[in-house]
Amino acid sequence: MVLDDFFRRPFVKVTLLLLACISCPDVSIAATPKTTLQSFVTKHCSACHDSDAKEAGLDLVGLAGADPSSEGLSAWKQVREAILQQRMPPKGEERPEENEIARFQAAILEHASQLPADRYASLRRLNRREYENTVRDLLGIDASLVDLLPEDGSVQGFDNVADGLSISSVLMEQYLEAANHAFDSVIRRIEPLPVETRHVRLLDVNDNQESVKKKKGGVIEVDGALVKFTPGWPPARVDPVHPIEDGVYRCRVAVWPIDPSDRTLAVAVYVGSLFGTESRRFIGIFDVTGSAEQPRIIEFTSPIEEGHSIHVLPRIWPEHITYRDKHEPRPGVAIAWAETTGPLDQDFPSLAQQRLFGDVDSISLVPAETVWMRHRKGVQRHVVDSSQPRQDAERILHDLIPRAFRRPVSDEEMQPFVQLTLDRLEAGRTFEQAVRSGVTAVLCAPQFLLLNQPPVAAGPSARQTCQQYNLASRMSYFLWSTMPDDRLLKLAAANRLIDPEVRNAEVDRMLKDPRSQHFVQNFTGQWLRLREIEDTTPDTKLYPEFDPLLQEAMVQETTRFFRHVLDENLSVQQFVDSDFTFLNERLARHYGLSLKDNPALRGHENYEKVALPKTSVRGGVLAQASLLKVTANGTTTSPVTRGLWVLDGLLGQVMPPPPPGIPAVEPDIRGATTIREQMRLHSGNQSCAKCHQWIDPPGFALEEFDAIGGHRDFYRSIGEGEKISGPKLSYLKGPPVISSVSLPSEQTVDGFQNFRAMLALNPQRIATSLAAKLFVYGTGRPVTLADQGTIEALVTQSKAEPYGLKSLVKSVVNSPGFVDP
């Protein structure tokens, strides 16, 4: 009954009627858009929004009589959203008939679509992740460049949108620094040592012996192994296996569990510097199994720098508290030995150098100076030299530039970069220094940094060629976040990307490529805010069960869920409500799922697709712990933050900012009042109530979940409240959670599951919202009101699938805004 009431709401009926007016050929607008707008405004809006009154700064009478413009679109967008959200006309004023509203909304869209086609211009630079990926693939290196560049601006939720990617002199200096670092990564300066295996028993290391002797961090010795109980310091030292020079190494670590009880113990493994704030490379989570006689051998291969270490951090959950859990021994991880084998990359010169400089007889590595190394004597540092420097310099740049610019390049366009290099040679620079100047100039050139460039020559042929290569780049940066591969460029050269069937086939191919994981990570990282997962640390008193193992599982669940929906072309409705998810043991226990019913979930290392019970509160991204954590502040939950995400992230309903001077609501963690009571006072303000009638229902429905995604029926308190029977806890039982919500139609929906079911009944709206976000991410420009017809068309094209995620991606790639910007 509640769901039927939902579809009787004026807002829903207007939306459905509007969609019908747009998509059905039998429904048309008799008058022109301008006359329809003028008629509606004169009848319903002129009293408050003419040139004299101009309430909210809007002169709709003048706007209705004007021709389409970029400035006018912004105003019409406000008008359209205010009517759809029933903020206008104000309460107490007579509301127009719904058919009349639908015609007015359709006229707004048709009016907006008459804006000149140059609105599609989307010239933009690479963001810092795209820059790193592109340089890596262009030069064949494994260098971290992201941290050398500043954070990119975000527009409509994404950091690859032209309006947020400005260029300044300071930024160009940072690009130059990154380009120089990339060039250095190409050349292997020191001839690698022969492959060697370096092995150590941890208890043969003096620091570890000292830690055991003094019980630093509680470490002990068991059966000849060092046993760690916590992920903190002191670290397990494996100094004798540290690489003594940069390279790729195969690493092995022997571990086994100590007194695990019914737990599955795990370790997180990193490689990187032993001390300092330098970031470390995360290798993965590994289950700790086996015994002293047959330990688990963790094996992986990774680039490691000279002197860097392997870090093995125990992940033990449930955490053992020695003063509390006296009924069982303390669980720990025994680390018996570690070893490294390498360097495995024995190429000298490196493969990256051969790729950039060419594998030709005229190019050689020559000793430049003797360098001191603690573990080697008489080591020579090498530089690249040439017996025919001018010819080789020209050849190198003529080979690099077309690949870097991702299109054919004329000799005339190459000449400035070639001449720069030759001028350096004439000035007495070495061959390598001169080539460095040319290569770094290419990596900082507009033709490299910018996407969607205009043709470099006049004429239809040049425009068509430019369109094809731009399209190849748009597809690759959309789905791979890096440069197009040879196949895409060959299709562009053959003028075949103009064919929608070819583009669809390429989307299928590209999504099967490992590089498509960049799309999954970058899109979910921003749409579902996974990049913010580490921004808050849950309060240890309110959420003592939170640990890094859970946080890692949160992210894995969501990215694997998105990947599955994409690969299987499942309906975007799955993001609202699904009967499956991806779990490991840690997350399954957090969600209260029985391991007896799901024995495959035993362990933290692997994730399984799990069928959820029909009565489960889980299913869809709204009930996933990752989204629930990033929409909380680590201590409390906010119905406003979560409600705004649901409106924008799932429903495509962007709310205006709050009026100035309105303070934020600070939830009471002492347990004296509930957030609902505080919000009732806050939204009692008439100017607040207009938006909160939309924000509060999804926000309060999600109050069933705490700040780390646990399902709850009461708030936790560290002040007032009842003691909870059972093991001693650091929090009290606070006020009960009430998740029933009142819709703007004044209908009541009882609880999160009913609210979620209501949302799932309108997959078209979910598809429209997600299509707009894919369009922004794919085209690199913000969606305007003029694009609304395009967005609706994307949804219509995917309806037969029905509303499959991959189908939506293909619809974006085939849309006019993507193909003909």
ZATI-182560 format. One record per residue (C-alpha): residue in three letters; x, y, z. Coordinates in steps of 0.25 Angstrom, whole numbers, padded with zeros to 4 digits, always signed. Example, Ala and Ser with C-alpha at 12.3 -4.5 7.8 and 13.67 -1.06 7.14 Angstrom:
BEGIN
ALA+0049-0018+0031/SER+0055-0004+0029/
//
This chain:
BEGIN
MET+0000+0000+0000/VAL+0011+0009+0003/LEU+0018+0007-0010/ASP+0005+0010-0017/ASP+0004+0023-0010/PHE+0018+0026-0014/PHE+0015+0025-0029/ARG+0002+0034-0026/ARG+0011+0045-0022/PRO+0011+0058-0031/PHE+0026+0058-0032/VAL+0026+0043-0037/LYS+0014+0045-0047/VAL+0020+0058-0052/THR+0034+0051-0055/LEU+0027+0039-0062/LEU+0019+0049-0070/LEU+0031+0057-0074/LEU+0038+0045-0078/ALA+0026+0041-0087/CYS+0026+0054-0093/ILE+0041+0053-0097/SER+0041+0039-0102/CYS+0027+0036-0108/PRO+0025+0041-0122/ASP+0010+0042-0120/VAL+0012+0053-0109/SER+0016+0066-0115/ILE+0017+0081-0111/ALA+0007+0089-0119/ALA+0013+0102-0117/THR+0028+0106-0118/PRO+0037+0105-0106/LYS+0038+0120-0104/THR+0022+0122-0105/THR+0020+0110-0095/LEU+0030+0116-0085/GLN+0024+0130-0087/SER+0010+0125-0085/PHE+0013+0117-0072/VAL+0022+0128-0066/THR+0011+0139-0068/LYS+0001+0130-0062/HIS+0008+0124-0050/CYS+0021+0131-0047/SER+0020+0146-0052/ALA+0015+0151-0038/CYS+0028+0148-0031/HIS+0038+0146-0043/ASP+0037+0158-0052/SER+0047+0169-0054/ASP+0042+0177-0042/ALA+0040+0166-0031/LYS+0051+0157-0036/GLU+0050+0148-0024/ALA+0062+0138-0022/GLY+0069+0147-0033/LEU+0060+0141-0044/ASP+0053+0149-0054/LEU+0046+0138-0061/VAL+0038+0147-0070/GLY+0050+0153-0076/LEU+0057+0139-0077/ALA+0045+0133-0084/GLY+0045+0143-0095/ALA+0060+0142-0097/ASP+0068+0133-0107/PRO+0075+0120-0101/SER+0088+0124-0094/SER+0098+0117-0085/GLU+0094+0127-0074/GLY+0080+0125-0076/LEU+0082+0109-0075/SER+0086+0111-0060/ALA+0074+0119-0057/TRP+0065+0109-0064/LYS+0071+0097-0057/GLN+0068+0104-0043/VAL+0054+0106-0048/ARG+0052+0091-0053/GLU+0058+0085-0040/ALA+0050+0094-0031/ILE+0037+0090-0038/LEU+0041+0075-0038/GLN+0044+0076-0023/GLN+0031+0083-0020/ARG+0039+0095-0014/MET+0031+0103-0024/PRO+0021+0108-0024/PRO+0021+0111-0009/LYS+0012+0103+0000/GLY-0002+0110+0001/GLU-0001+0115-0014/GLU-0009+0108-0025/ARG-0001+0097-0032/PRO-0002+0096-0047/GLU-0009+0084-0053/GLU+0001+0072-0055/ASN+0000+0072-0070/GLU+0003+0087-0070/ILE+0015+0085-0062/ALA+0020+0073-0071/ARG+0018+0082-0083/PHE+0026+0093-0077/GLN+0037+0084-0073/ALA+0038+0078-0087/ALA+0038+0092-0092/ILE+0050+0095-0083/LEU+0058+0083-0089/GLU+0054+0087-0103/HIS+0058+0101-0101/ALA+0072+0097-0095/SER+0074+0087-0106/GLN+0074+0099-0116/LEU+0087+0104-0110/PRO+0098+0104-0121/ALA+0106+0091-0122/ASP+0119+0097-0117/ARG+0114+0094-0103/TYR+0121+0081-0105/ALA+0135+0086-0105/SER+0142+0079-0094/LEU+0157+0082-0096/ARG+0164+0077-0084/ARG+0177+0073-0078/LEU+0180+0059-0072/ASN+0178+0058-0057/ARG+0189+0053-0049/ARG+0185+0039-0049/GLU+0183+0039-0064/TYR+0197+0046-0065/GLU+0204+0035-0057/ASN+0197+0024-0065/THR+0200+0030-0078/VAL+0215+0032-0075/ARG+0216+0018-0070/ASP+0210+0012-0082/LEU+0217+0021-0092/LEU+0231+0019-0086/GLY+0229+0005-0080/ILE+0233+0009-0066/ASP+0228+0006-0052/ALA+0229+0020-0045/SER+0220+0027-0035/LEU+0217+0041-0041/VAL+0204+0044-0034/ASP+0210+0049-0021/LEU+0218+0059-0029/LEU+0206+0066-0035/PRO+0195+0074-0027/GLU+0181+0069-0025/ASP+0172+0071-0036/GLY+0159+0079-0035/SER+0146+0072-0035/VAL+0133+0077-0043/GLN+0120+0069-0042/GLY+0127+0059-0033/PHE+0139+0055-0043/ASP+0153+0060-0044/ASN+0154+0058-0059/VAL+0145+0069-0063/ALA+0151+0081-0071/ASP+0145+0092-0062/GLY+0153+0086-0050/LEU+0166+0084-0058/SER+0173+0098-0059/ILE+0187+0100-0063/SER+0197+0109-0057/SER+0212+0112-0057/VAL+0213+0106-0043/LEU+0206+0093-0049/MET+0215+0093-0061/GLU+0228+0093-0052/GLN+0222+0081-0044/TYR+0219+0074-0058/LEU+0234+0077-0061/GLU+0238+0070-0048/ALA+0230+0058-0051/ALA+0235+0057-0065/ASN+0249+0057-0061/HIS+0246+0047-0050/ALA+0240+0038-0061/PHE+0252+0040-0070/ASP+0261+0036-0059/SER+0253+0023-0057/VAL+0256+0019-0071/ILE+0271+0017-0070/ARG+0277+0007-0061/ARG+0290+0013-0057/ILE+0297+0001-0050/GLU+0299-0012-0056/PRO+0290-0022-0048/LEU+0296-0032-0039/PRO+0294-0047-0043/VAL+0281-0053-0037/GLU+0283-0056-0023/THR+0274-0062-0012/ARG+0276-0055+0002/HIS+0270-0063+0013/VAL+0269-0060+0028/ARG+0263-0066+0040/LEU+0256-0055+0048/LEU+0262-0059+0061/ASP+0276-0058+0055/VAL+0274-0043+0054/ASN+0280-0036+0066/ASP+0268-0026+0067/ASN+0258-0037+0068/GLN+0266-0044+0078/GLU+0266-0031+0086/SER+0251-0029+0085/VAL+0249-0044+0090/LYS+0258-0042+0101/LYS+0252-0029+0106/LYS+0238-0033+0101/LYS+0236-0020+0093/GLY+0222-0020+0088/GLY+0220-0033+0095/VAL+0228-0041+0084/ILE+0232-0055+0088/GLU+0239-0067+0083/VAL+0232-0080+0079/ASP+0239-0092+0072/GLY+0249-0083+0067/ALA+0240-0073+0061/LEU+0237-0058+0065/VAL+0223-0057+0069/LYS+0216-0043+0068/PHE+0202-0040+0074/THR+0200-0026+0069/PRO+0202-0018+0056/GLY+0210-0007+0063/TRP+0225-0005+0066/PRO+0235-0011+0067/PRO+0234-0017+0053/ALA+0239-0031+0050/ARG+0253-0027+0045/VAL+0257-0035+0032/ASP+0269-0026+0029/PRO+0278-0037+0023/VAL+0269-0039+0012/HIS+0267-0024+0008/PRO+0271-0022-0006/ILE+0284-0015-0008/GLU+0280-0009-0021/ASP+0267-0006-0028/GLY+0260-0017-0036/VAL+0249-0027-0037/TYR+0249-0037-0026/ARG+0242-0050-0023/CYS+0239-0050-0008/ARG+0235-0061+0002/VAL+0231-0061+0016/ALA+0228-0073+0025/VAL+0217-0071+0035/TRP+0208-0079+0044/PRO+0197-0076+0055/ILE+0199-0077+0070/ASP+0187-0080+0078/PRO+0177-0075+0068/SER+0165-0081+0075/ASP+0153-0080+0065/ARG+0159-0068+0058/THR+0166-0068+0044/LEU+0178-0060+0046/ALA+0184-0051+0035/VAL+0195-0042+0032/ALA+0196-0030+0023/VAL+0209-0029+0015/TYR+0215-0016+0010/VAL+0229-0013+0004/GLY+0235+0001+0005/SER+0244+0009+0014/LEU+0246+0004+0029/PHE+0245+0017+0035/GLY+0239+0031+0032/THR+0226+0036+0025/GLU+0229+0031+0011/SER+0217+0023+0006/ARG+0218+0008+0005/ARG+0213-0001-0006/PHE+0202-0010-0001/ILE+0204-0024-0006/GLY+0191-0031+0000/ILE+0184-0038+0012/PHE+0189-0053+0014/ASP+0183-0063+0023/VAL+0192-0069+0033/THR+0191-0084+0033/GLY+0200-0096+0035/SER+0209-0100+0046/ALA+0223-0099+0051/GLU+0226-0112+0043/GLN+0218-0107+0031/PRO+0217-0092+0031/ARG+0209-0084+0021/ILE+0219-0078+0010/ILE+0214-0065+0005/GLU+0220-0062-0008/PHE+0219-0049-0017/THR+0228-0042-0027/SER+0229-0027-0026/PRO+0239-0015-0030/ILE+0247-0012-0018/GLU+0257+0000-0016/GLU+0270-0002-0010/GLY+0269-0003+0005/HIS+0254-0004+0006/SER+0248-0015+0014/ILE+0237-0025+0015/HIS+0226-0021+0025/VAL+0218-0032+0032/LEU+0207-0027+0040/PRO+0197-0036+0048/ARG+0183-0034+0046/ILE+0176-0041+0058/TRP+0161-0041+0059/PRO+0154-0041+0069/GLU+0164-0034+0076/HIS+0169-0041+0089/ILE+0169-0032+0101/THR+0178-0038+0111/TYR+0171-0033+0124/ARG+0157-0037+0118/ASP+0159-0050+0110/LYS+0166-0058+0121/HIS+0158-0071+0116/GLU+0167-0072+0104/PRO+0182-0070+0101/ARG+0186-0058+0093/PRO+0186-0061+0078/GLY+0199-0057+0070/VAL+0206-0059+0057/ALA+0219-0066+0056/ILE+0229-0061+0046/ALA+0239-0072+0044/TRP+0248-0067+0032/ALA+0248-0057+0020/GLU+0255-0057+0007/THR+0257-0049-0006/THR+0262-0054-0019/GLY+0266-0044-0030/PRO+0268-0035-0036/LEU+0260-0043-0046/ASP+0260-0032-0057/GLN+0274-0034-0062/ASP+0273-0026-0075/PHE+0284-0016-0076/PRO+0281-0006-0083/SER+0267-0007-0077/LEU+0255-0011-0086/ALA+0250+0004-0084/GLN+0263+0009-0089/GLN+0262+0000-0101/ARG+0248+0005-0103/LEU+0251+0020-0103/PHE+0265+0020-0109/GLY+0264+0008-0118/ASP+0272-0005-0118/VAL+0282+0000-0128/ASP+0297-0001-0129/SER+0300+0014-0128/ILE+0293+0015-0114/SER+0301+0010-0102/LEU+0303+0011-0087/VAL+0316+0016-0084/PRO+0323+0017-0070/ALA+0322+0032-0065/GLU+0328+0031-0051/THR+0331+0021-0039/VAL+0320+0021-0028/TRP+0321+0017-0014/MET+0312+0005-0010/ARG+0313-0001+0004/HIS+0312-0015-0002/ARG+0319-0014-0015/LYS+0333-0009-0019/GLY+0337-0002-0032/VAL+0322+0001-0036/GLN+0321+0009-0049/ARG+0310+0018-0051/HIS+0306+0019-0066/VAL+0300+0029-0075/VAL+0294+0027-0089/ASP+0303+0032-0101/SER+0302+0031-0116/SER+0312+0030-0127/GLN+0303+0038-0136/PRO+0296+0048-0126/ARG+0289+0056-0136/GLN+0283+0045-0144/ASP+0279+0037-0132/ALA+0273+0049-0125/GLU+0264+0052-0137/ARG+0260+0037-0138/ILE+0256+0036-0123/LEU+0247+0048-0124/HIS+0241+0045-0137/ASP+0237+0031-0131/LEU+0233+0036-0117/ILE+0224+0048-0121/PRO+0213+0041-0129/ARG+0212+0031-0118/ALA+0212+0042-0108/PHE+0202+0051-0115/ARG+0193+0039-0118/ARG+0192+0042-0133/PRO+0200+0045-0146/VAL+0209+0057-0145/SER+0215+0064-0156/ASP+0230+0068-0157/GLU+0226+0082-0155/GLU+0219+0080-0142/MET+0231+0071-0137/GLN+0241+0081-0141/PRO+0241+0090-0128/PHE+0244+0078-0120/VAL+0255+0072-0129/GLN+0261+0086-0130/LEU+0261+0088-0115/THR+0269+0075-0114/LEU+0279+0078-0125/ASP+0281+0092-0119/ARG+0285+0086-0106/LEU+0295+0077-0113/GLU+0301+0090-0120/ALA+0302+0096-0107/GLY+0311+0085-0102/ARG+0301+0077-0094/THR+0303+0062-0094/PHE+0295+0053-0103/GLU+0287+0048-0091/GLN+0284+0062-0085/ALA+0280+0067-0099/VAL+0270+0055-0101/ARG+0265+0058-0087/SER+0262+0072-0091/GLY+0254+0068-0103/VAL+0246+0056-0096/THR+0242+0065-0083/ALA+0238+0076-0093/VAL+0229+0065-0100/LEU+0223+0061-0086/CYS+0220+0075-0083/ALA+0214+0079-0096/PRO+0200+0083-0098/GLN+0198+0072-0109/PHE+0202+0062-0098/LEU+0195+0068-0086/LEU+0182+0072-0093/LEU+0170+0063-0098/ASN+0160+0066-0109/GLN+0169+0076-0117/PRO+0164+0083-0129/PRO+0170+0079-0143/VAL+0184+0084-0146/ALA+0180+0087-0160/ALA+0168+0092-0168/GLY+0158+0084-0176/PRO+0148+0073-0175/SER+0159+0062-0176/ALA+0167+0068-0164/ARG+0155+0069-0156/GLN+0150+0055-0158/THR+0164+0050-0155/CYS+0165+0058-0142/GLN+0151+0053-0138/GLN+0155+0039-0140/TYR+0168+0040-0132/ASN+0161+0048-0121/LEU+0150+0038-0120/ALA+0161+0027-0118/SER+0167+0035-0107/ARG+0153+0038-0101/MET+0150+0023-0100/SER+0163+0019-0094/TYR+0163+0030-0084/PHE+0148+0027-0080/LEU+0151+0012-0079/TRP+0166+0011-0076/SER+0170+0024-0070/THR+0182+0024-0080/MET+0186+0025-0094/PRO+0180+0017-0105/ASP+0186+0004-0110/ASP+0191+0000-0124/ARG+0178-0006-0127/LEU+0170+0007-0124/LEU+0179+0015-0132/LYS+0179+0006-0144/LEU+0164+0006-0144/ALA+0165+0022-0143/ALA+0174+0022-0155/ALA+0165+0013-0163/ASN+0153+0022-0160/ARG+0146+0011-0153/LEU+0142+0017-0140/ILE+0131+0024-0146/ASP+0124+0011-0147/PRO+0115+0009-0134/GLU+0117-0006-0135/VAL+0132-0005-0135/ARG+0131+0004-0123/ASN+0122-0006-0116/ALA+0132-0017-0119/GLU+0143-0009-0114/VAL+0136-0006-0101/ASP+0134-0021-0099/ARG+0149-0023-0102/MET+0154-0012-0093/LEU+0146-0016-0081/LYS+0152-0030-0082/ASP+0166-0023-0081/PRO+0172-0022-0067/ARG+0174-0007-0070/SER+0159-0006-0068/GLN+0161-0007-0053/HIS+0165+0007-0054/PHE+0151+0011-0058/VAL+0145+0002-0047/GLN+0154+0009-0036/ASN+0154+0023-0041/PHE+0139+0023-0044/THR+0135+0016-0031/GLY+0145+0024-0023/GLN+0138+0037-0026/TRP+0123+0033-0029/LEU+0123+0024-0016/ARG+0134+0032-0009/LEU+0143+0020-0007/ARG+0155+0029-0008/GLU+0150+0035+0006/ILE+0151+0022+0013/GLU+0163+0026+0021/ASP+0158+0040+0024/THR+0152+0037+0037/THR+0156+0028+0048/PRO+0145+0022+0056/ASP+0144+0025+0071/THR+0151+0013+0078/LYS+0141+0015+0090/LEU+0128+0015+0082/TYR+0134+0005+0071/PRO+0144-0004+0078/GLU+0142-0015+0067/PHE+0147-0007+0056/ASP+0160-0010+0050/PRO+0169-0009+0037/LEU+0164-0023+0033/LEU+0150-0018+0033/GLN+0153-0006+0025/GLU+0160-0013+0014/ALA+0149-0023+0013/MET+0139-0011+0012/VAL+0146-0006-0001/GLN+0147-0020-0007/GLU+0133-0023-0005/THR+0128-0010-0013/THR+0139-0011-0024/ARG+0136-0026-0026/PHE+0121-0023-0026/PHE+0122-0012-0036/ARG+0131-0020-0045/HIS+0122-0032-0045/VAL+0110-0023-0049/LEU+0118-0017-0060/ASP+0124-0030-0065/GLU+0110-0037-0065/ASN+0103-0025-0070/LEU+0093-0026-0058/SER+0082-0015-0056/VAL+0087-0003-0049/GLN+0075-0006-0040/GLN+0085-0016-0033/PHE+0092-0003-0027/VAL+0079-0001-0019/ASP+0075-0015-0016/SER+0082-0028-0019/ASP+0081-0042-0014/PHE+0096-0044-0014/THR+0109-0038-0010/PHE+0124-0041-0008/LEU+0129-0044+0005/ASN+0141-0050+0013/GLU+0140-0056+0027/ARG+0143-0042+0034/LEU+0132-0035+0026/ALA+0122-0047+0028/ARG+0124-0047+0043/HIS+0122-0032+0043/TYR+0109-0033+0035/GLY+0104-0044+0045/LEU+0104-0055+0034/SER+0107-0070+0039/LEU+0120-0076+0034/LYS+0113-0090+0036/ASP+0103-0086+0025/ASN+0115-0080+0017/PRO+0127-0089+0019/ALA+0134-0084+0007/LEU+0135-0070+0014/ARG+0145-0076+0024/GLY+0158-0067+0023/HIS+0161-0052+0020/GLU+0169-0054+0007/ASN+0158-0058-0003/TYR+0145-0052-0006/GLU+0133-0060-0010/LYS+0120-0056-0017/VAL+0109-0059-0006/ALA+0094-0061-0007/LEU+0087-0052+0003/PRO+0075-0057+0011/LYS+0062-0051+0006/THR+0061-0045+0020/SER+0075-0039+0020/VAL+0076-0024+0022/ARG+0088-0025+0013/GLY+0088-0024-0002/GLY+0091-0012-0011/VAL+0102-0001-0008/LEU+0093+0006+0002/ALA+0095-0005+0012/GLN+0110-0007+0009/ALA+0119-0003+0020/SER+0128+0005+0011/LEU+0118+0015+0007/LEU+0112+0016+0021/LYS+0126+0019+0027/VAL+0130+0030+0017/THR+0116+0036+0020/ALA+0119+0037+0035/ASN+0130+0044+0042/GLY+0136+0033+0050/THR+0128+0036+0063/THR+0113+0039+0059/THR+0104+0037+0047/SER+0098+0049+0040/PRO+0084+0047+0033/VAL+0087+0060+0025/THR+0100+0055+0019/ARG+0094+0041+0016/GLY+0081+0047+0011/LEU+0089+0057+0001/TRP+0097+0045-0004/VAL+0084+0037-0007/LEU+0078+0049-0014/ASP+0090+0052-0022/GLY+0097+0039-0024/LEU+0085+0030-0027/LEU+0074+0039-0031/GLY+0081+0050-0038/GLN+0074+0061-0029/VAL+0084+0072-0026/MET+0079+0080-0014/PRO+0083+0095-0013/PRO+0093+0099-0002/PRO+0087+0102+0012/PRO+0083+0117+0015/PRO+0095+0125+0021/GLY+0096+0125+0036/ILE+0089+0112+0038/PRO+0098+0104+0048/ALA+0101+0089+0045/VAL+0094+0079+0054/GLU+0104+0072+0064/PRO+0099+0059+0069/ASP+0099+0056+0084/ILE+0108+0044+0086/ARG+0106+0045+0101/GLY+0092+0039+0099/ALA+0083+0050+0104/THR+0076+0053+0091/THR+0074+0046+0078/ILE+0078+0052+0064/ARG+0064+0051+0060/GLU+0060+0060+0072/GLN+0071+0070+0068/MET+0067+0070+0054/ARG+0053+0073+0057/LEU+0057+0086+0063/HIS+0067+0089+0052/SER+0057+0086+0040/GLY+0046+0094+0048/ASN+0052+0106+0041/GLN+0043+0109+0028/SER+0055+0111+0019/CYS+0061+0098+0024/ALA+0048+0090+0023/LYS+0047+0092+0008/CYS+0060+0083+0006/HIS+0059+0075+0018/GLN+0046+0069+0014/TRP+0054+0062+0003/ILE+0067+0060+0010/ASP+0062+0054+0023/PRO+0054+0042+0018/PRO+0066+0034+0012/GLY+0075+0040+0023/PHE+0067+0034+0034/ALA+0064+0021+0027/LEU+0079+0019+0027/GLU+0080+0022+0042/GLU+0079+0007+0044/PHE+0094+0006+0041/ASP+0105+0012+0050/ALA+0117+0019+0046/ILE+0124+0006+0042/GLY+0113+0000+0035/GLY+0108-0009+0046/HIS+0093-0011+0047/ARG+0087-0006+0060/ASP+0074-0003+0067/PHE+0080+0006+0077/TYR+0090+0017+0078/ARG+0103+0015+0085/SER+0106+0025+0096/ILE+0118+0028+0105/GLY+0110+0036+0115/GLU+0096+0033+0118/GLY+0090+0019+0115/GLU+0088+0005+0120/LYS+0100-0005+0122/ILE+0099-0016+0112/SER+0100-0030+0118/GLY+0111-0039+0114/PRO+0126-0036+0112/LYS+0130-0022+0117/LEU+0128-0012+0106/SER+0134+0002+0105/TYR+0120+0008+0102/LEU+0106+0008+0107/LYS+0092+0005+0101/GLY+0087+0019+0097/PRO+0073+0023+0091/PRO+0066+0014+0081/VAL+0068+0016+0066/ILE+0055+0020+0059/SER+0056+0018+0044/SER+0042+0020+0040/VAL+0041+0032+0030/SER+0031+0042+0025/LEU+0031+0045+0011/PRO+0028+0059+0005/SER+0014+0053+0001/GLU+0012+0051+0016/GLN+0012+0036+0014/THR+0020+0027+0024/VAL+0030+0017+0020/ASP+0034+0008+0032/GLY+0049+0004+0032/PHE+0061+0003+0023/GLN+0057-0009+0016/ASN+0043-0004+0012/PHE+0050+0009+0007/ARG+0060+0002-0001/ALA+0049-0006-0008/MET+0042+0006-0011/LEU+0054+0012-0018/ALA+0056-0001-0026/LEU+0043+0000-0032/ASN+0047+0012-0040/PRO+0060+0007-0048/GLN+0058+0017-0059/ARG+0061+0028-0049/ILE+0073+0021-0044/ALA+0078+0018-0058/THR+0076+0033-0062/SER+0084+0038-0050/LEU+0096+0028-0053/ALA+0095+0031-0068/ALA+0098+0045-0064/LYS+0110+0042-0056/LEU+0116+0033-0066/PHE+0114+0044-0076/VAL+0121+0054-0068/TYR+0132+0044-0065/GLY+0133+0039-0079/THR+0133+0052-0086/GLY+0141+0060-0076/ARG+0131+0072-0076/PRO+0119+0075-0067/VAL+0105+0072-0070/THR+0096+0084-0073/LEU+0081+0085-0075/ALA+0084+0084-0090/ASP+0089+0070-0088/GLN+0076+0065-0082/GLY+0070+0060-0095/THR+0083+0052-0097/ILE+0083+0046-0084/GLU+0069+0042-0085/ALA+0073+0036-0099/LEU+0084+0028-0092/VAL+0074+0022-0082/THR+0064+0018-0093/GLN+0075+0011-0101/SER+0079+0003-0089/LYS+0064+0000-0085/ALA+0064-0013-0093/GLU+0075-0020-0085/PRO+0069-0015-0076/TYR+0077-0003-0071/GLY+0089-0012-0071/LEU+0102-0004-0066/LYS+0110-0009-0078/SER+0099-0004-0087/LEU+0099+0009-0081/VAL+0114+0010-0083/LYS+0112+0007-0098/SER+0101+0017-0099/VAL+0110+0028-0094/VAL+0121+0024-0104/ASN+0111+0024-0115/SER+0105+0038-0110/PRO+0106+0050-0119/GLY+0113+0057-0107/PHE+0124+0046-0107/VAL+0125+0044-0122/ASP+0124+0058-0127/PRO+0129+0068-0116/
//
